[in-house]
Structure formats: structure tokens, C-alpha cells
């Protein structure tokens, strides 16, 4: 992980000093892999609420052993999202202008404020609960209100991320009221799917058992979120194609079928659809959800599907066709891919450290 | 001398606060942009309540339009980058189907279909780019001109996603080596910031018409939309004009007479 992030850092330095022309971005497609991944990982972070809400608000005991892992996953996901913004902007050293010139009218400004706060909330909650556990004392009283605040906060971070896109007048593909719900349900599938995979890995490498019931239940959450996600995409298709307003159909046409012979994203989106259907069907089988290996496999399928959809296609396709009705395609350059892998690696390095701490506390208690 | 933990923390805390305050004031004092932005109105400066442009396509020909583009790009040190992916252009030509995408259809008159239009920033009355900018690096002046502070811009490119006209450019690389002949009276930009047409605020402040208007031989008419006696207002009263993507509610200040 460390080596990968070091290579990513080097690639970023090359981009910094030779200019962003080494990316695959253009005047027409001005956001790509980085901003799409930022969007995707804000979703992963927000999805911690799918563990936090049942466990703390409804006292759903089965999630007791994985709540901390969900919160730490949110912390690392926010770090990844923030890093993706940092590597994307042209003048990162001017980032403080976001705070020096606060602009409440801009969703990006709100994201700058609420994402770090969300990260801090989760870190604080997980840390103090873990601390209390290790000392075998009840968690401090002041943590309760923070937990309750973190629940609507999680919803808000991904809603605001959707607002970044949904409020733009010239981009009909994003300019849809269902974008925020779509963001949330796809997040509630991708985040818990990743958490399940992590839990299965933890079980395999440390023997720490998250509990069959907890993972089964998480699998059900992923399942229903996926069904809703697919349903919402069908709704988008209906509104666009039944009304057949050109501005609303063009991007969907480009993304799913190709437009004017240009179809770079078509194989990607159909791969995503195929994986989504396969993953959803697998998760619908109770036997799959109760077998750690099969469950993890289904979750990897779901996660890959959603990453292709949101971590690539959704953002890129929004720029195609351009405001001039010109089709300029985009593919990330090798440098972008290396930098992205570096950011992922840095995030997972952070996650490994946090999980290591959590696991050692839990093992100490058990042993 | 023994430094206790408590003393150490005190000193560390105090110096942190001093450091933050010092850094902050340095930023406030040294921050570029504020002063450069203040084009103090000189006697003879052209002023208006809402600047607007009429493009008279009947008087336009390709040579005139190229002259307009040249005048603008030379005046503003716009780099000459051939690669369409990273090109920077403040004012350029588009055929009807690209300038007016959802107005174009299969039965549009041949004369229109073959015509190329001068396009540039619309200086919208309700500009989405200004709405989304997280640092107020782009803003609307009281006279309606949508401005860009390339010193404050962090290069997030949100404005490019917001602009429904493709009027905004990002400097994907350092533009300076691509400037053919540098105009010393206008600043150049660094890489990693967004730039676009500014309706020649620097010339208006000197009492001059925008560079493109001067080069247009009367085909571009620039004036005050809020002044009932202005030439632009007269033209709009007596001719049918169109604006780009009016349905989006951005209220462009550029009108086309076809």
C-alpha cells in the first residue's frame, strides 16, 4: 500500500510540474476519474449510517461488533475523497481560498465544510467507543448526541454531493430531482458491500468473527439498495425516453448505446449493468448471504458494478455531448490511473492502521 | 533550565496562535487580486447599468470575424494552442448547429446551416458559473459583466461544468509559451486556472470599446441594455434577435441578429 501510494505521489508530482495536459481531460470533459472517485467515496463514507443507525438508534445488537469498522471505513473513505479533490484542482495551494472566501451558494463550499466534520465525528465516535470497550467501561455520555448528529450528517454529505451535479442548468443528465436519492441508494449498496468484504477479510486473517447474523443483515441492506438503485435508473430512462426531449435522451443514448458512432463508455456501462444484475440475484439467495466466501464474492461484484457506474460513467457522461452538442470522449490517461491507484492505496493504508487498532482492542478483550 | 510539560504546552499553544494570525495577515496583505481588480473609473471611462452585445450576422463575414478573434486574443494574451482538448479561446466561430444546438433542425435554411457564428461568454444576467464558484473567483459586476479573478481561482473547474455555453477555458498547462506576441498591458495567466471573455473591462475603463467591437466594422454593437436611448436597445426594439439557450433562464446579454 505504501509503495503504491509513493508511486502515486510521484505521478502526481509529474502532473503538478508538467501540467494537467497529461490527463485525459479536455475543454469539453473537464472532470474525469478523480472527481468521479471523489463522488463515489463520499458515498462509501455516507453509508456508515447503514450500520450506525440500526445499532445505535434501534439498538440492533448484531451490528455491535462491526459498528467500529463501519465508522473507520467512513473515515478512510472521506480521506480518499478529499485526496481526489486535492489531486484534481489546478491550484491546490490556494485551497484555503475555500475558507477565506466562504460562499454559501456553492455546494462545493458546503462539501468542504461538512466532509471534514463528518470524518471527525466518525473518528471521535469510533475512538471513544473503542476506548471505553478496551477499559471495559460504558462509553462517555457526550458521545451519544454526536452519534445522533452523525446520522443525518451522513445523509447530508451525499445529498450535497448530488447537489454539486443536480443544480446545473445545461447538464440535463444530472439535472434530475432523483439524483440525490440515486446517489444515496447506490452508496448504501457500495459502502456496506465494501464493509462486508473487509469483515470477511478480517475474519480470514485474524479469526475475529463479525457474526453471521450481522453480515447476513448487511447483505440484505446491499440487496435492497441495489434493487432501488436499478429501479431509479429505470425511472430515469422512462422520463427521458417517454418524453423524448432530446437534451434528456442524448447522454443516456451516448452512455448506453453510443451516439453518432461514438461509444467509448458503452462496454463499461453494460458491464456495470451485468454485474449489478448478477450481484443482486446472488444476494437474493439466503444461502449466499450466509456463506462468507460467496457473500464476499457477491459484494465484490456489486462494488465493481457501482464503481464503474458512479466512479467513472456518471460523471464523465454528464459532459457528453458538450454544451455545443459536440461529442468529445474521455479516457483516463496512464498518469491519472496511477495517481488514482496511489490515492486508493493511501486510503487503504489508513484503513489498515485504523482496523489494526480496532482488531487489537477486540482481540485483547476476547483473549 | 527545566521546562515543564505544562510550560511547554503553553508556549507551543501561544506560538501556534501567533503563527496562525501571522499567516492569516500575510495572506490578507499579500494576497494578489484585490488591487488589480479595482479598475478605478477614470474620467472618460465607459459605464453602463447592464452591458450587452448585438451580433449583426448580416454585416458579418468570415474575414471580419477572424479579425475580431485576432484582436481579442492579441489584446488578452490568449495562448494559441492547437490541440482541441486543451485549447483556450475567448471568442471563436461555431456553425449554427453548435452555436444553437436545440434550435437546429433538418429543415433549417441552407444559409443559416452554412453560417458560422461568433460565440463568446454571454455575460448572463443570472450566471450559473457565478452561483457555483466556491471561492467567488468569478462574480458579476454591477454593470452586468461576469468577471474572473485568475489569482483567486483554485482550478476546480466547477464553473466549466456549470456554463451551458462552453465559454470557459481551463489552462491545462502553462499558457505562456503559447502566447505568440505578448501584450505587456494585459496580464498573462498561470496554468491551473480558468479564464474567459471579460467584455474588455480594461478597455472600457480607458473609454475604449471592446477590442472585438473595434475590429468588427460595425457588425458588433455594444451598449447599455438599461438605457432606452442606446443603440443596442434600439436594435432590439426594431429587429428580431435570438439568444443562446434562453430556456435555461441564464438571461444572456449577447443577442444575435440573423
Interface residues (C-beta under 8 A of the other chain):
Chain A: X18 X19 X20 X21 X23 X25 X26 X27 X28 X30 X31 X85 X88 X89 X90 X91 X92 X94 X95 X96 X97 X98 X100 X101 X103 X105 X106 X107 X108 X109 X112 X164 X165 X167 X168 X169 X170 X171 X246 X247 X318 X319 X322 X323 X324 X325 X326 X328
Chain B: X27 X83 X84 X85 X86 X87 X94 X97 X98 X99 X101 X102 X104 X128 X131 X132 X133 X134 X135 X136 X137 X152 X153 X154 X155 X156 X157 X158 X160 X161 X162 X163 X164 X165 X166 X169 X170 X171 X172 X173 X174 X190 X191 X192 X193 X245 X248 X249 X250
